[in-house]
């Protein structure tokens, strides 16, 4: 008699666990950052006002609410440096994602069409860079791209260039760093989509006299579109907020929103403006994030 209610409560507990995780690790931090973004900068500890005082009771809550303002958001809309940072981040993320898709698709297609025994090894080769620290990999590119680095020495020995070219502290260096760092995020979802594809569809197209290029265009490409979209979002979303790569490989004229956010937090100590930048960035990325979540749900439903 008592086992049935116990089972019900156990099932509810399992269902509630992900929601509890979201509340503790997403909603609560989001609420804190949102509150700071509505505060004012102050020379205090913490460096913003007002501070919520529970001991003040209901009157304290009312005073706290009155002290909140949208000044930080007004500053974002009035100062062009923030708008330019957002636009630069979106530009770098969009171009990097397009290049990653162009490079990653042949990689994923080649792995999916390789013999079954070789596929785990090839996937391991794609994931292998993750075994090294991200920061160390970016620093390695500094040595490669600097004026007397490996890339210039190799190009000069091949007589492609006569004098060392300027690679470091440029947009080119940022794109190289982005593409190198995020390529596995593009290849793996594409490989997962291509590997699940039914080979009998390709055989049927060939039996009907369809050329290989047309089979790829009409069969392979549409069936892998979900994987391409997942890979594009997995790359685009984190690249928009990237800080390390543009800071180490980019120049002073390349200011992405991650660098602006770091400057406001740690250099200017303006936590309200930095929080407003973070909230605005989250709102901008909310559309792609929700689209990716819907894509994942569709993929799970399709797998069933």
C-alpha positions in Angstrom: 0.0 0.0 0.0 2.8 2.4 0.9 5.1 1.5 -2.0 3.1 3.2 -4.7 3.2 6.7 -3.1 6.9 6.2 -2.5 7.5 5.4 -6.1 5.6 8.5 -7.1 7.6 10.7 -4.8 10.9 9.1 -6.1 9.8 9.8 -9.7 8.9 13.4 -8.8 12.3 13.9 -7.1 14.2 12.6 -10.2 12.2 15.1 -12.4 12.7 18.0 -10.0 16.5 17.5 -9.8 17.3 19.2 -13.2 15.0 22.1 -12.3 16.7 22.5 -9.0 20.1 22.5 -10.8 18.8 25.2 -13.1 17.6 27.3 -10.2 20.8 27.0 -8.2 23.3 27.4 -11.1 21.5 29.5 -13.6 18.5 31.5 -12.2 20.1 32.5 -8.9 23.3 33.8 -10.5 21.3 35.5 -13.2 19.1 37.2 -10.6 22.3 38.4 -8.8 23.8 39.8 -12.0 20.5 41.4 -13.0 20.3 43.1 -9.6 23.9 44.4 -9.9 23.2 45.7 -13.4 20.4 47.8 -11.9 22.7 49.2 -9.1 25.0 52.3 -9.1 28.8 52.3 -9.0 30.2 53.1 -5.5 33.6 53.2 -3.8 32.7 50.5 -1.4 32.9 46.8 -0.8 31.1 45.5 -2.9 31.6 48.3 -5.4 27.9 49.0 -6.0 24.7 50.4 -4.2 22.1 49.6 -3.0 22.8 46.6 -0.8 19.8 44.5 0.2 19.4 44.4 4.0 17.1 41.7 5.3 17.1 43.1 8.8 15.5 46.3 7.6 12.2 44.5 6.9 9.6 45.6 4.4 10.6 49.2 4.6 14.1 48.2 3.6 12.7 46.2 0.6 10.8 49.3 -0.6 13.9 51.5 -0.3 16.0 48.9 -2.0 13.5 48.8 -5.0 13.4 52.6 -5.2 17.2 52.8 -5.4 17.5 50.5 -8.4 17.8 52.2 -11.8 18.5 51.7 -15.5 21.5 54.0 -15.7 23.9 51.3 -16.7 21.7 50.3 -19.7 21.3 53.9 -20.7 25.1 54.2 -20.7 25.3 51.1 -23.0 22.9 52.7 -25.5 24.6 56.1 -25.4 28.3 55.1 -25.7 29.2 53.7 -29.2 32.1 51.6 -27.9 29.7 49.1 -26.5 27.6 48.8 -29.6 30.8 48.5 -31.7 32.0 45.7 -29.4 28.8 43.8 -29.8 28.8 44.2 -33.6 32.5 43.1 -33.8 31.7 40.0 -31.7 28.8 39.1 -33.9 30.9 39.6 -37.0 33.8 37.5 -35.8 31.4 34.8 -34.6 29.5 34.7 -37.9 32.6 34.6 -40.1 34.3 32.1 -37.9 31.2 29.8 -37.9 31.0 29.9 -41.7 34.7 29.1 -42.1 34.3 26.3 -39.5 31.4 24.8 -41.3 33.3 24.9 -44.6 36.3 23.2 -43.1 34.5 20.9 -40.6 32.0 19.4 -43.1 34.7 17.7 -45.3 36.4 16.5 -42.1 33.2 15.0 -40.7 32.2 13.5 -44.1 35.6 11.9 -44.4 35.4 10.3 -41.0 31.8 9.1 -41.5 32.8 7.5 -44.9 36.0 5.9 -43.4 36.1 2.2 -42.5 34.3 1.4 -39.3 37.5 0.2 -37.6 39.2 3.6 -38.3 36.4 5.9 -37.2 37.1 5.8 -33.4 40.7 6.6 -34.1 39.8 9.5 -36.4 37.3 10.9 -33.8 40.0 10.6 -31.2 42.4 12.6 -33.4 39.7 15.4 -33.6 39.2 15.4 -29.8 43.0 15.1 -29.0 43.7 18.9 -28.8 41.3 19.1 -25.8 43.8 17.1 -23.8 46.0 20.1 -23.8 45.2 23.3 -21.8 43.2 25.8 -23.9 45.5 28.6 -22.7 48.7 26.7 -23.7 47.3 26.1 -27.2 46.5 29.8 -27.7 50.0 30.7 -26.5 51.5 28.2 -29.0 49.8 30.2 -31.8 51.5 33.3 -30.5 54.9 31.6 -31.1 53.7 30.3 -34.5 52.3 33.7 -35.8 54.9 36.1 -34.4 57.2 37.9 -36.9 60.1 35.4 -36.5 57.7 32.5 -35.9 57.3 29.2 -37.5 54.7 30.3 -40.1 56.8 33.2 -41.5 60.0 31.0 -41.6 58.1 28.3 -43.4 56.6 30.7 -46.0 59.9 32.3 -46.6 61.7 29.0 -47.1 59.0 28.1 -49.6 59.6 31.5 -51.4 55.9 32.4 -51.0 56.8 35.6 -49.2 60.0 37.7 -49.4 59.7 39.4 -46.0 58.1 38.4 -42.7 54.3 39.1 -42.7 52.4 40.6 -39.8 50.0 37.9 -38.6 49.9 38.5 -34.9 47.7 41.3 -33.4 45.3 41.2 -36.3 41.9 39.9 -37.3 43.5 37.1 -39.2 45.2 35.8 -36.0 41.8 35.9 -34.2 40.1 33.9 -37.0 43.0 31.3 -37.0 42.7 30.9 -33.2 38.9 30.6 -33.3 38.9 28.1 -36.1 41.6 26.0 -34.5 40.0 26.1 -31.0 36.4 25.4 -32.1 36.8 23.0 -35.0 36.0 19.9 -32.8 32.7 21.5 -31.8 31.8 21.6 -35.5 33.1 18.3 -36.6 31.6 16.1 -33.9 27.9 17.0 -34.4 28.3 16.8 -38.1 29.9 13.4 -37.8 27.1 12.2 -35.5 24.5 13.2 -38.1 26.4 11.8 -41.1 27.3 8.5 -39.3 23.6 7.8 -38.6 22.6 8.3 -42.2 21.1 5.2 -43.9 23.5 4.1 -46.7 20.6 2.4 -48.5 19.4 5.9 -49.5 22.6 6.6 -51.3 22.5 3.1 -52.9 18.9 3.8 -54.1 19.9 7.1 -55.6 22.8 5.5 -57.4 20.6 2.7 -58.7 18.2 5.4 -60.1 21.1 6.9 -62.0 21.6 10.0 -59.8 25.2 11.4 -60.1 27.3 11.5 -56.9 27.2 15.3 -56.7 23.5 15.3 -57.0 23.1 12.6 -54.4 25.2 14.6 -52.0 23.1 17.7 -52.7 19.7 16.1 -52.5 20.2 13.4 -49.9 23.4 13.8 -47.8 23.2 17.5 -47.3 19.5 17.7 -46.2 20.0 14.7 -43.8 23.0 16.3 -42.2 21.4 19.8 -41.9 20.4 19.2 -38.2 24.1 18.3 -37.3 25.3 21.4 -39.3 22.9 23.7 -37.4 23.9 22.1 -34.0 27.6 22.6 -34.8 27.1 26.1 -36.0 25.3 27.1 -32.8 27.8 25.3 -30.6 30.5 27.4 -32.2 28.7 30.7 -32.7 27.4 31.1 -29.1 30.7 30.8 -27.2 32.7 32.7 -29.9 30.5 35.8 -29.4 31.6 36.0 -25.7 35.2 34.8 -26.3 37.9 36.7 -24.3 41.2 34.8 -24.3 41.7 34.5 -28.1 41.0 38.1 -29.1 43.0 39.3 -26.1 46.1 37.3 -26.8 46.0 37.1 -30.6 44.1 40.3 -31.6 45.3 43.9 -31.7 44.2 47.0 -29.8 41.8 47.9 -32.6 39.9 44.6 -32.3 37.7 45.0 -29.3 35.2 42.2 -28.7 32.5 42.2 -26.0 34.4 39.7 -23.8 37.3 42.1 -23.6 34.9 45.0 -22.8 33.3 43.0 -20.1 36.7 42.1 -18.5 37.8 45.8 -18.7 34.6 47.0 -16.9 34.9 44.4 -14.2 38.6 44.3 -13.4 40.1 47.6 -14.7 37.3 50.1 -14.2 35.7 48.2 -11.3 32.3 49.2 -12.7 30.3 46.1 -11.8 26.9 47.6 -12.7 27.9 48.4 -16.3 29.7 45.0 -16.6 26.6 43.2 -15.4 24.5 45.2 -17.8 26.8 44.1 -20.6 26.5 40.5 -19.5 22.7 40.7 -19.3 22.4 42.3 -22.8 24.8 39.7 -24.2 22.6 36.9 -22.7 19.5 38.5 -24.3 21.2 38.7 -27.7 22.1 35.0 -27.5 18.8 33.9 -26.1 17.4 33.3 -29.6 20.2 31.0 -30.7 20.2 29.2 -27.3 16.5 28.5 -27.5 16.8 27.4 -31.1 19.6 25.0 -30.2 17.5 23.6 -27.3 14.6 23.0 -29.7 17.0 21.4 -32.2 18.2 19.0 -29.5 14.7 18.1 -28.5 13.9 17.4 -32.1 17.0 15.2 -32.5 16.0 13.2 -29.4 12.4 12.8 -30.6 13.7 11.7 -34.0 16.0 9.2 -32.4 13.1 7.5 -30.8 
